[in-house]
Amino acid sequence: MAITTAENFISQHGKAKFLRLIEMFQNNESGPRIAHEFSVTRQRIHQLKVQLGHERVVFVLHPEIEAILGISGAGRKTV
């Protein structure tokens, strides 16, 4: 499905706009902002995001908490 979605987007909008879409996803741009730039609905942006990849959320402790625990950067957990 991801390949078909990518190919369809590229055929309709071009490779440069597809790369821009991916860049915006990677930069965590808001759905409404992406939707506005591509003149589509927020729902369509959500669908594209789900079809083309997946998100990772990273939890990083505040440095003060790391200091209390005596760790440095070890408190990162990718979900």
C-alpha positions as a Markdown table, in Angstrom:
| # | Residue | x | y | z |
|---|---|---|---|---|
| 1 | Met | 0.0 | 0.0 | 0.0 |
| 2 | Ala | 2.8 | 2.4 | 0.9 |
| 3 | Ile | 4.4 | 2.1 | -2.6 |
| 4 | Thr | 1.1 | 2.6 | -4.4 |
| 5 | Thr | 0.3 | 5.7 | -2.2 |
| 6 | Ala | 3.8 | 7.1 | -2.9 |
| 7 | Glu | 3.5 | 6.5 | -6.6 |
| 8 | Asn | 0.1 | 8.0 | -6.8 |
| 9 | Phe | 1.1 | 11.1 | -4.9 |
| 10 | Ile | 4.2 | 11.5 | -7.1 |
| 11 | Ser | 2.2 | 11.1 | -10.3 |
| 12 | Gln | -0.3 | 13.7 | -9.2 |
| 13 | His | 2.0 | 16.2 | -7.5 |
| 14 | Gly | 5.5 | 15.5 | -8.6 |
| 15 | Lys | 8.6 | 14.2 | -6.8 |
| 16 | Ala | 9.6 | 17.5 | -5.4 |
| 17 | Lys | 6.3 | 18.0 | -3.6 |
| 18 | Phe | 6.4 | 14.4 | -2.3 |
| 19 | Leu | 9.9 | 15.1 | -0.9 |
| 20 | Arg | 8.5 | 18.3 | 0.7 |
| 21 | Leu | 5.6 | 16.3 | 2.2 |
| 22 | Ile | 8.1 | 13.8 | 3.7 |
| 23 | Glu | 10.2 | 16.7 | 5.0 |
| 24 | Met | 7.2 | 18.2 | 6.7 |
| 25 | Phe | 6.3 | 14.9 | 8.3 |
| 26 | Gln | 9.9 | 14.5 | 9.5 |
| 27 | Asn | 9.9 | 18.0 | 10.9 |
| 28 | Asn | 6.7 | 17.3 | 12.8 |
| 29 | Glu | 4.8 | 20.1 | 11.0 |
| 30 | Ser | 1.1 | 20.3 | 12.1 |
| 31 | Gly | -1.5 | 18.5 | 10.0 |
| 32 | Pro | -3.4 | 21.8 | 9.3 |
| 33 | Arg | -0.3 | 23.5 | 8.0 |
| 34 | Ile | 0.6 | 20.6 | 5.7 |
| 35 | Ala | -3.0 | 20.3 | 4.5 |
| 36 | His | -3.0 | 24.0 | 3.7 |
| 37 | Glu | 0.2 | 23.8 | 1.7 |
| 38 | Phe | -1.0 | 20.9 | -0.3 |
| 39 | Ser | -4.7 | 22.1 | -0.6 |
| 40 | Val | -6.1 | 18.9 | 0.9 |
| 41 | Thr | -8.0 | 18.0 | 4.1 |
| 42 | Arg | -6.3 | 17.3 | 7.4 |
| 43 | Gln | -7.9 | 13.9 | 7.2 |
| 44 | Arg | -6.1 | 13.2 | 3.9 |
| 45 | Ile | -2.8 | 14.3 | 5.5 |
| 46 | His | -3.4 | 11.9 | 8.4 |
| 47 | Gln | -4.2 | 9.1 | 5.9 |
| 48 | Leu | -0.9 | 9.8 | 4.0 |
| 49 | Lys | 1.1 | 9.9 | 7.2 |
| 50 | Val | -0.3 | 6.5 | 8.3 |
| 51 | Gln | 0.2 | 4.9 | 4.9 |
| 52 | Leu | 3.7 | 6.2 | 4.3 |
| 53 | Gly | 5.4 | 5.6 | 7.6 |
| 54 | His | 5.1 | 5.6 | 11.4 |
| 55 | Glu | 5.8 | 8.1 | 14.1 |
| 56 | Arg | 8.2 | 7.6 | 17.0 |
| 57 | Val | 7.8 | 9.5 | 20.2 |
| 58 | Val | 10.9 | 10.0 | 22.3 |
| 59 | Phe | 10.7 | 10.7 | 26.1 |
| 60 | Val | 13.6 | 12.6 | 27.5 |
| 61 | Leu | 14.0 | 13.3 | 31.2 |
| 62 | His | 14.7 | 16.8 | 32.3 |
| 63 | Pro | 18.5 | 17.2 | 33.1 |
| 64 | Glu | 17.5 | 17.9 | 36.8 |
| 65 | Ile | 15.9 | 14.5 | 37.0 |
| 66 | Glu | 18.9 | 12.8 | 35.4 |
| 67 | Ala | 21.1 | 14.5 | 38.0 |
| 68 | Ile | 18.9 | 13.2 | 40.8 |
| 69 | Leu | 19.2 | 9.7 | 39.4 |
| 70 | Gly | 22.9 | 10.0 | 38.5 |
| 71 | Ile | 22.4 | 9.3 | 34.8 |
| 72 | Ser | 23.1 | 11.2 | 31.7 |
| 73 | Gly | 20.9 | 10.7 | 28.6 |
| 74 | Ala | 20.2 | 7.1 | 29.7 |
| 75 | Gly | 16.6 | 8.0 | 30.5 |
| 76 | Arg | 15.6 | 8.1 | 26.8 |
| 77 | Lys | 13.0 | 5.7 | 25.7 |
| 78 | Thr | 11.6 | 5.4 | 22.2 |
| 79 | Val | 7.9 | 4.4 | 22.1 |
